[in-house]
Amino acid sequence: MHLDIERPGGGGEAQLDLGFLRGMFPALDGPPGGDWAFFDNAGGTHMARPVLNRTIHYLSTHRVQPHGPNPLAGPAGDEMDRGRATLAALLDIDQANLTIGPSTTQNLNTLAQSLDGLVAPGDEVVVSRQEHEANIGCWERLCRRRGAILRFWEVDSGTGELEPGGLERLLGDRTRVVAVTHSSNIVGTVHDLGSVSATVHGAGVVLVADGVSYAPHRWPDVAATGADVYCFSLYKTFGPHLGAMVVSEELLERVEPQCHYFNAPRSGTRLDAAGPQHCAIASLVGLGDFFDALYEHHFGPAVDPDTTPAQRAGAVGSLLQAHETAVAAPLAEFLVAAADRGLRLLGRPTMTDREANFSFLVSGRSSASLVAELGRRGLAAKNGHFYARRLLEAVGIDDVDDGVVRLSLAAYNTPREVALLIAALDSILR
Ligand SMILES: Cc1ncc(COP(=O)(O)O)c(C=O)c1O
């Protein structure tokens, strides 16, 4: 459960101190390569200084195999244990339900393999057409292995939005798994997973949610989604290059363990197919430090016994999201108005239920050339299909490799950067 973003003590709604936030990102100090405004945050955010500090500390102190009786291994293992515990606390979950792998793609692959026993020949798996390939390919392979059928929850071919009622029409007594994104990395619309989960669970089906695109914009309240599995990537939430996967106790009991057989009785390791990078796990303590530093600066002491780490992360997440949404609003307005100059924006036209992640095409111009022109003006963006290739095909994009131009913000983007971006687009489209 997330906290309200009111200041404790009734001091009105907190405003983000952007200078304080930016001061936590060494990469924003101005790298030797020049003064860039960064708009490819959906590809991966900069790493927060506390995470970086913990990484450096671990690597310079404990580069040994952790967890052992010798005096070097013990402290190394302790730091890793603290990293796992920190992430579990930030998500308000039991550590037994947390799998940390090298990436979300890897975690979903491992998960799908573990669910072979749940899917019989003729059964069905539903995926949305908005998914990143990480949440399609693993299910397609599962269906192939098991002789099952993969069905798509389709999108509107104009906007890329999921078809209303499309899921209900697909659910049947052979459906076993539904895989759906919390928000697409292209379209940006935030889905009401609570209502999706009510629908899916009403049909007795397992819900797997991809939070990779959502989590960078709003620290997730995993319990509120109701999903059986919730995945996201920590390198897109100011942290290390790892994927986090939360799996319900009930589902963990049903999976085929993917770890070494002698580790299987410990539910927390059932889906640990391999040991991820040690320093990255240890650096997760820094993610807790990051949220706590922001909480203390804006709301009050992080040691307050009345708040949990998850509540503090939730309050900070709301603060960051409110700032980001306000900063992005003029860009949304500009992109919508540029329809008369041949710009086609996917997704919804306002910031309501939308994250600050915009994908568009311009008729007669390649997306690569637009990104190159932005680059010449010190504005870092990217074009392509961003591994949501099937979505781009479904909305009628002929050259999916050139794909869309994607502009994705993070909370550290400034109003001035967005104004520069709008001015650049205005001149490029003229
Ligand atoms: C929506 C979405 N899902 C899944 C992934 C895959 O995440 P990872 O790179 O951790 O495998 C991405 C990566 O960009 C993504 O945007």
The ligand as an SDF file (V2000), in Angstrom:
LIG
                    3D

 16 16  0  0  0  0  0  0  0  0999 V2000
    8.2690   -3.6070  -21.6640 C   0  0  0  0  0  0  0  0  0  0  0  0
    9.5370   -4.4030  -21.6080 C   0  0  0  0  0  0  0  0  0  0  0  0
    9.4780   -5.6820  -21.2130 N   0  0  0  0  0  0  0  0  0  0  0  0
   10.5770   -6.4560  -21.1250 C   0  0  0  0  0  0  0  0  0  0  0  0
   11.8160   -5.9430  -21.4410 C   0  0  0  0  0  0  0  0  0  0  0  0
   13.0240   -6.8320  -21.3250 C   0  0  0  0  0  0  0  0  0  0  0  0
   13.7590   -6.4510  -20.1910 O   0  0  0  0  0  0  0  0  0  0  0  0
   15.2640   -6.9270  -20.0260 P   0  0  0  0  0  0  0  0  0  0  0  0
   16.1170   -6.0280  -20.8530 O   0  0  0  0  0  0  0  0  0  0  0  0
   15.5420   -6.7790  -18.5450 O   0  0  0  0  0  0  0  0  0  0  0  0
   15.3360   -8.3410  -20.4550 O   0  0  0  0  0  0  0  0  0  0  0  0
   11.9310   -4.6120  -21.8630 C   0  0  0  0  0  0  0  0  0  0  0  0
   13.2440   -4.0550  -22.2200 C   0  0  0  0  0  0  0  0  0  0  0  0
   13.3850   -3.0160  -22.7880 O   0  0  0  0  0  0  0  0  0  0  0  0
   10.7570   -3.8230  -21.9450 C   0  0  0  0  0  0  0  0  0  0  0  0
   10.7900   -2.5470  -22.3460 O   0  0  0  0  0  0  0  0  0  0  0  0
  1  2  1  0
  2  3  1  0
  2 15  2  0
  3  4  2  0
  4  5  1  0
  5  6  1  0
  5 12  2  0
  6  7  1  0
  7  8  1  0
  8  9  2  0
  8 10  1  0
  8 11  1  0
 12 13  1  0
 12 15  1  0
 13 14  2  0
 15 16  1  0
M  END
$$$$
